[in-house]
Structures are given as C-alpha cells and as structure tokens.
Amino acid sequence: MKLVTFNKSGAAHVGVLASGDTALVDLTEAGIARDMLDLVDRFDSLRDRVRTAAASHPARTYDARDLLAPIPLPRRNIFCVGKNYYEHATEFGSSGFDSGSVGGSEVPEYPIIFSKPPSAVIGPGAGIDSSLDPYNSVDYEAELAVIISRAGRVREADDPMSFVFGYTILNDVTSRELQKRHKQWLLGKGIDTFAPMGPAITTADAIKNLADLTIELTVNGERRQSARIRDLIFDIPTLIRAIGRSTSFVPGDIIATGTPVGVGIGFKPPRYLKPGDKVRITASEIGALENPVL
C-alpha cells in the first residue's frame, strides 16, 4: 500500500492511496492513526484496519498540492549514505570536491554515513531555497529512502530487512562549495529545504523486487540520473546492519541510500541548479517527487 501525509484544513492527516493512486482514504479522520509516525509506531496492530479502510471506506480525490512530506518532521536526523554507486563514486572523486578521494576514483571500503537535520525536510511541490547557499553551488541527488519501523539495535541474528517499514524518495540537495570548504557534509547538506521527500511511502510488502526498482531524476525535463537499486555498492541490508549494529533505531528513522551517477558536479563545467529550475525524481512503485528551485 501507499501511504501519504496531506494537509487538511491546516492540519496534517495520514491517508492510504486508492483507485490507482487518484484518491485516498483519510486514516486520521477514520480514527486509525493520528499521523505517519503514529502509524509507523503501531503498524503491526493497525495493518488489517488500514487494509480494510482502503478497501471499504469512501475514497476521495485529492489535490497533489496538499501533499506534505510523508514524515514532515522526522524524530531524528536522517541517516545518509555517501558514494554508494560505483560510477558516482568515480565522478565525485574526480570533481575536486571530495576531500576523501584518493586518485580521483575512490570506492569506499565501508559505508560512508552522514546526516541531514529534520529541519531540511520539505514535501512535494515545495520550493528548494537556493538563496541559502551563498556560493550558487546547489546540486541534486536522487535517492531511495528506507523508513525504519522497528526499535533497537540490529543483532547478528536479526534479519536487517525486518526493520523496514517501507520506502520513499529523497532528494539529497547539496551546497557543493560548503561541502568542500568545511571538509565534511553536514553544513553543505543540512540547509533548510535541502531534503525534499515524498510523495508517498510504499510499504515493504508492496514492492516485489526491490533490486529492480528504478530511480530517475530530470531537471527541466532533461534526464540526468537513472539507476536500479541493484547497482548500489552497499545494499540495503548492509546499510541497516552497519548503522544499527551500535546505534539504536527508533521507528520512523530514515536512511537515504545514496545517489547514482549524473549529479551536477560531475559535469564540466558543473551544472548547478538555479532559480526557476524544476527537479523531478521518479521511482517505480513509489511515484514522482517534483520541486521547484527558488
């Protein structure tokens, strides 16, 4: 099933999409869940009620402009993964902006983990504020994001995939110059509005072959990025285990799994985002996330 958060009379409601994603059932109005984090917290006990509601409650059409990020305010920083596609590791290493690159083609031996604060999150249609990067070096990064449903650390006997609630799309927008100047990634990637997310969370059971899921990004209709999840250097179970071995997860945690080749910094000269641009990311089985650049 696909779950969304939407604005209704100034309040955030959670819904389940129906009728080929053209309508939704309001789970908050039905008394099933207050919001997405409440639904994630209690999903094991609410799953059957959500399915029944999706099948039997009246569905209504909705305005896509009312959609918010599926988790508008995450409980904690978003876990992000750097250089997790082979060709992107090479393009970034060759850009001159990678302080950790050796010889311009470094492929990491272990997952590179950094974070973005909750204040960076915006939803579909919301504007990316490029004025917050004083160096005009705003770049895009299309990523599949994993939503965690299970609390605690990942033990050796655990199946990491048992921690997964579902998947959404995240744009890891970045100020490349800030990323370079500070020789770390938080300041360049944690800027307000630099984490567009959405449009929906597709629950894990609804994706039959995760490895074949395709993610693609366009700028003003021009395709810049396209890859399948099978192309990741470190797959999703590896990432969950690497992060969760020593750090306790909480339900609603988000892991952005890395971006494929084709980011703006990889072009010569770089092709950064500018006001008026429209960035659209599509992921098969999830939907499309589009945001204007302000």
C-alpha positions as CSV (number, residue, x, y, z in Angstrom):
1,M,0.0,0.0,0.0
2,K,1.0,3.6,-0.5
3,L,0.7,6.0,2.5
4,V,0.7,9.8,2.3
5,T,0.6,12.8,4.6
6,F,-1.6,15.6,3.4
7,N,-2.8,19.0,4.6
8,K,-6.5,19.1,5.6
9,S,-7.8,22.5,6.9
10,G,-4.3,23.4,8.2
11,A,-3.6,20.0,10.0
12,A,-1.5,17.1,8.8
13,H,-3.5,13.9,8.2
14,V,-2.3,10.5,7.1
15,G,-4.0,8.6,4.2
16,V,-3.8,5.5,2.2
17,L,-4.0,5.9,-1.6
18,A,-6.8,4.1,-3.5
19,S,-8.3,3.9,-7.0
20,G,-5.0,3.7,-8.8
21,D,-3.4,6.4,-6.6
22,T,-6.0,9.0,-7.8
23,A,-7.9,9.0,-4.5
24,L,-7.2,8.5,-0.8
25,V,-8.8,7.3,2.4
26,D,-8.3,9.6,5.3
27,L,-6.9,7.4,8.1
28,T,-6.8,10.2,10.6
29,E,-10.5,11.1,10.0
30,A,-11.3,7.4,10.4
31,G,-9.7,7.3,13.8
32,I,-7.0,4.8,12.8
33,A,-3.8,6.9,13.1
34,R,-3.0,10.5,14.2
35,D,-0.1,10.9,11.8
36,M,2.5,8.9,9.9
37,L,4.8,8.4,12.9
38,D,1.8,7.1,14.9
39,L,1.0,4.7,12.0
40,V,4.6,3.5,11.8
41,D,4.8,3.0,15.6
42,R,1.6,0.8,15.6
43,F,1.6,-0.6,12.2
44,D,1.7,-4.3,13.2
45,S,-1.5,-3.9,15.1
46,L,-3.1,-1.4,12.6
47,R,-2.2,-3.2,9.3
48,D,-5.5,-5.0,8.9
49,R,-7.5,-2.0,9.8
50,V,-5.7,0.1,7.2
51,R,-6.3,-2.6,4.5
52,T,-10.0,-2.8,5.4
53,A,-10.2,1.0,5.3
54,A,-8.5,1.2,1.9
55,A,-11.0,-1.4,0.6
56,S,-14.2,-0.3,2.2
57,H,-14.1,3.3,3.3
58,P,-15.1,6.1,0.9
59,A,-12.1,7.4,-1.0
60,R,-12.0,11.0,-2.2
61,T,-9.9,12.6,-4.9
62,Y,-7.2,14.9,-3.6
63,D,-5.2,17.8,-4.8
64,A,-1.5,16.9,-5.2
65,R,-0.7,20.4,-3.9
66,D,-1.9,19.3,-0.5
67,L,0.6,16.5,-0.1
68,L,3.3,17.0,2.5
69,A,6.5,15.0,3.1
70,P,5.3,11.6,4.3
71,I,7.1,12.3,7.6
72,P,7.0,16.1,7.7
73,L,9.2,16.4,10.9
74,P,11.4,13.3,11.5
75,R,12.1,12.4,15.1
76,R,15.9,12.4,14.4
77,N,18.4,13.4,11.8
78,I,18.2,11.5,8.5
79,F,20.9,8.9,8.1
80,C,22.5,9.4,4.7
81,V,25.0,7.4,2.7
82,G,27.7,8.9,0.5
83,K,29.2,7.5,-2.7
84,N,27.1,4.3,-2.8
85,Y,27.1,3.8,-6.6
86,Y,30.3,2.9,-8.4
87,E,30.1,5.5,-11.2
88,H,29.0,8.2,-8.8
89,A,32.0,7.5,-6.5
90,T,34.2,8.0,-9.5
91,E,32.5,11.2,-10.7
92,F,32.6,12.7,-7.3
93,G,36.2,11.7,-6.7
94,S,37.2,13.3,-10.0
95,S,35.3,16.5,-9.3
96,G,37.9,18.1,-7.0
97,F,35.3,18.5,-4.3
98,D,35.9,15.2,-2.5
99,S,38.3,15.6,0.4
100,G,38.3,11.8,1.0
101,S,39.2,10.8,-2.6
102,V,42.4,9.0,-3.4
103,G,43.5,9.3,-7.0
104,G,40.1,10.6,-8.2
105,S,38.3,7.2,-8.2
106,E,37.8,6.1,-4.6
107,V,35.3,3.4,-4.0
108,P,34.6,3.2,-0.2
109,E,35.6,0.1,1.7
110,Y,32.8,0.7,4.2
111,P,29.6,2.7,4.0
112,I,30.1,6.5,4.4
113,I,27.4,7.8,6.8
114,F,26.4,11.4,7.5
115,S,23.2,13.1,8.4
116,K,20.7,15.8,7.5
117,P,18.6,17.5,10.2
118,P,14.8,17.3,10.3
119,S,14.5,21.0,9.5
120,A,15.8,20.3,6.0
121,V,12.7,18.3,5.1
122,I,10.1,19.7,2.6
123,G,7.3,18.0,0.7
124,P,6.3,17.6,-2.9
125,G,5.9,20.9,-4.7
126,A,7.7,22.9,-2.0
127,G,10.5,25.2,-3.1
128,I,14.2,24.5,-2.7
129,D,15.6,27.8,-1.4
130,S,18.8,28.2,-3.4
131,S,19.5,31.6,-1.8
132,L,20.6,29.8,1.4
133,D,23.7,28.7,-0.5
134,P,25.8,31.8,-0.8
135,Y,28.1,30.2,-3.4
136,N,25.5,29.3,-6.0
137,S,26.6,25.7,-6.0
138,V,23.2,23.9,-5.3
139,D,23.2,20.3,-6.6
140,Y,20.7,17.5,-6.7
141,E,20.9,13.8,-5.6
142,A,18.1,11.4,-6.3
143,E,17.9,8.7,-3.6
144,L,15.7,5.9,-2.4
145,A,15.0,6.3,1.3
146,V,14.3,3.5,3.7
147,I,11.8,4.0,6.5
148,I,12.5,2.1,9.7
149,S,9.7,0.5,11.7
150,R,11.5,-1.5,14.4
151,A,13.2,-0.1,17.5
152,G,16.6,-1.2,18.9
153,R,19.9,-2.3,17.6
154,V,20.5,-4.9,14.9
155,R,21.8,-8.1,16.4
156,E,23.9,-10.6,14.4
157,A,20.9,-13.0,14.4
158,D,18.5,-10.3,13.1
159,D,17.3,-10.1,9.5
160,P,18.0,-6.4,8.7
161,M,15.1,-6.3,6.4
162,S,12.7,-7.0,9.3
163,F,13.4,-3.4,10.4
164,V,12.0,-1.9,7.2
165,F,8.5,-0.3,7.1
166,G,8.7,1.0,3.6
167,Y,10.4,3.2,1.0
168,T,10.1,6.8,-0.3
169,I,12.1,9.2,-2.5
170,L,14.5,11.8,-1.1
171,N,16.5,14.5,-2.9
172,D,19.7,15.0,-1.0
173,V,20.2,18.6,-2.2
174,T,23.7,19.9,-1.5
175,S,25.7,23.1,-1.5
176,R,28.9,21.7,-3.1
177,E,31.0,24.7,-2.1
178,L,30.0,24.4,1.6
179,Q,30.6,20.7,1.4
180,K,34.1,21.3,0.1
181,R,35.1,24.2,2.3
182,H,34.2,22.5,5.6
183,K,35.6,19.1,4.5
184,Q,32.5,17.4,5.9
185,W,29.0,17.0,4.7
186,L,26.6,18.3,7.4
187,L,26.7,22.0,6.6
188,G,26.5,21.6,2.9
189,K,23.6,19.1,3.0
190,G,21.7,20.2,6.2
191,I,20.4,23.5,4.8
192,D,16.7,24.3,5.3
193,T,14.6,22.9,2.3
194,F,17.5,20.7,1.2
195,A,15.7,17.4,1.8
196,P,12.6,17.2,-0.4
197,M,10.8,13.9,0.4
198,G,7.8,12.1,-1.0
199,P,5.3,11.8,-2.4
200,A,4.3,8.6,-0.6
201,I,5.7,5.7,1.5
202,T,5.2,2.4,-0.3
203,T,5.2,-0.4,2.3
204,A,7.8,-3.0,2.1
205,D,5.4,-5.8,1.3
206,A,4.1,-4.0,-1.8
207,I,7.5,-4.0,-3.6
208,K,8.0,-7.4,-5.0
209,N,11.5,-7.0,-6.4
210,L,13.4,-4.2,-4.7
211,A,16.6,-4.8,-6.7
212,D,14.8,-3.9,-9.9
213,L,13.3,-0.7,-8.6
214,T,14.4,2.2,-10.8
215,I,15.1,5.8,-9.7
216,E,15.4,8.6,-12.2
217,L,16.0,12.3,-12.0
218,T,15.3,15.1,-14.5
219,V,16.0,18.8,-14.5
220,N,13.5,20.8,-16.6
221,G,12.7,17.5,-18.4
222,E,16.3,16.6,-19.2
223,R,17.2,13.2,-17.7
224,R,20.3,13.5,-15.5
225,Q,20.3,10.3,-13.4
226,S,18.9,6.8,-13.8
227,A,19.8,3.6,-11.9
228,R,18.4,0.5,-10.4
229,I,18.7,-0.3,-6.7
230,R,20.7,-3.5,-7.6
231,D,23.5,-1.1,-8.6
232,L,24.2,0.0,-5.0
233,I,27.7,-0.7,-3.7
234,F,26.4,-1.5,-0.2
235,D,22.9,-2.9,-0.4
236,I,20.1,-2.0,2.0
237,P,20.6,-4.9,4.4
238,T,24.3,-4.0,4.7
239,L,23.4,-0.3,5.4
240,I,20.8,-1.2,8.0
241,R,23.3,-3.5,9.8
242,A,26.2,-1.0,9.6
243,I,24.1,1.8,11.1
244,G,22.1,-0.3,13.6
245,R,24.8,-2.5,14.9
246,S,25.8,0.1,17.6
247,T,23.1,2.8,17.2
248,S,19.6,2.0,18.3
249,F,16.9,2.7,15.7
250,V,13.6,4.3,16.6
251,P,10.5,3.8,14.4
252,G,10.3,6.5,11.7
253,D,14.1,6.7,11.2
254,I,15.0,7.4,7.6
255,I,18.0,6.1,5.7
256,A,18.8,7.8,2.3
257,T,20.7,5.1,0.4
258,G,22.9,7.1,-1.9
259,T,22.7,8.7,-5.4
260,P,23.7,7.4,-8.8
261,V,26.0,9.0,-11.4
262,G,24.8,12.2,-13.1
263,V,24.9,14.8,-10.4
264,G,25.6,18.4,-11.4
265,I,29.2,18.5,-10.0
266,G,30.0,15.6,-12.4
267,F,29.7,17.8,-15.5
268,K,32.5,20.0,-16.8
269,P,31.7,22.8,-16.1
270,P,29.3,21.8,-13.2
271,R,25.6,22.1,-14.0
272,Y,24.2,23.5,-10.7
273,L,20.6,24.2,-10.0
274,K,19.3,27.8,-10.4
275,P,16.1,29.6,-9.6
276,G,13.3,28.6,-12.0
277,D,14.5,25.0,-12.4
278,K,12.2,22.1,-11.8
279,V,13.7,18.9,-10.3
280,R,11.6,15.7,-10.7
281,I,12.5,12.3,-9.3
282,T,10.5,9.2,-10.2
283,A,10.8,5.8,-8.6
284,S,8.9,2.8,-9.9
285,E,6.3,1.6,-7.4
286,I,6.6,4.9,-5.3
287,G,5.7,7.8,-7.6
288,A,7.1,11.2,-8.5
289,L,8.7,13.9,-6.4
290,E,8.9,17.3,-8.1
291,N,10.2,20.5,-6.5
292,P,10.9,24.0,-8.0
293,V,14.1,25.8,-7.3
294,L,13.6,29.3,-5.8
